[in-house]
Amino acid sequence: MKTFIHNDWQEVLGSQFESAYYAHLHNFLKSEYQHYTIHPDMYHIFEAFEWTPFSKVKVVILGQDPYHGPNQAHGLSFSVLPGVKVPPSLQNIYKELQADLGYPPVNHGYLEKWAKQGVLLLNSVLTVRDGQAFSHRNQGWEQLTDAAIAALSARPKPVVFILWGKAAQAKQALIDQSQNIIIKSAHPSPLSANRGFFGSRPFSKTNDALMAMGEKPIDWQLPAEVTAK
């Protein structure tokens, strides 16, 4: 079996990589990367899984597909590389973080610190064509990421799922709510943030849930300065 992820996610998702749908996805991506500019680059597609091993996941923040602008996406939902302007949705996330926990916004969008503490920053689709949002939908990624969500839901150690917006909330059917926690609100996009995202206090609610489970809370305060690994 070819190794795609270099930690325990490989064993969890290994059967997916052997499936017919993944063979189709692989061939689709091979052609796309040859003929178009695709984000993220092929070496960072599975970065969310690489940085947050299955056994270490405490929290899932579910996004849709990667940012489709140059040098933005690097494999984690909502995160961008150092030196890239903070996108509008993430600016709103920072505003809510300040209102919720008092942490002032930083001038970068690199969310490595969250990922390394057990926050799986997962998009439901892991690649996108430059400048074309949702261009890699319905090619197979959703089946893989749904399998990841279902595996986390079934794990003995519970998970806090943060679902912003209707697309993320559509994944609730995959989550066993008798043993996992779901925190949901409107999406932080400027189009919807004023309709229930602002004031939703997801960060303190997540930490309250983690502490109730006997887990260490997340330190959501990001460093002022960062460099990409």
Salt bridges, closest charged atoms under 4 A:
GLU32 OE2 - ARG129 NH2 2.81
GLU32 OE1 - HIS136 NE2 2.74
ASP41 OD2 - HIS44 ND1 2.93
GLU47 OE2 - HIS44 NE2 3.88
GLU50 OE2 - HIS6 ND1 2.93
ASP100 OD1 - ARG201 NE 2.98
GLU112 OE2 - LYS116 NZ 3.31
GLU112 OE1 - LYS229 NZ 3.23
ASP130 OD1 - HIS39 NE2 2.66
ASP146 OD1 - LYS171 NZ 2.76
ASP219 OD2 - LYS113 NZ 2.93
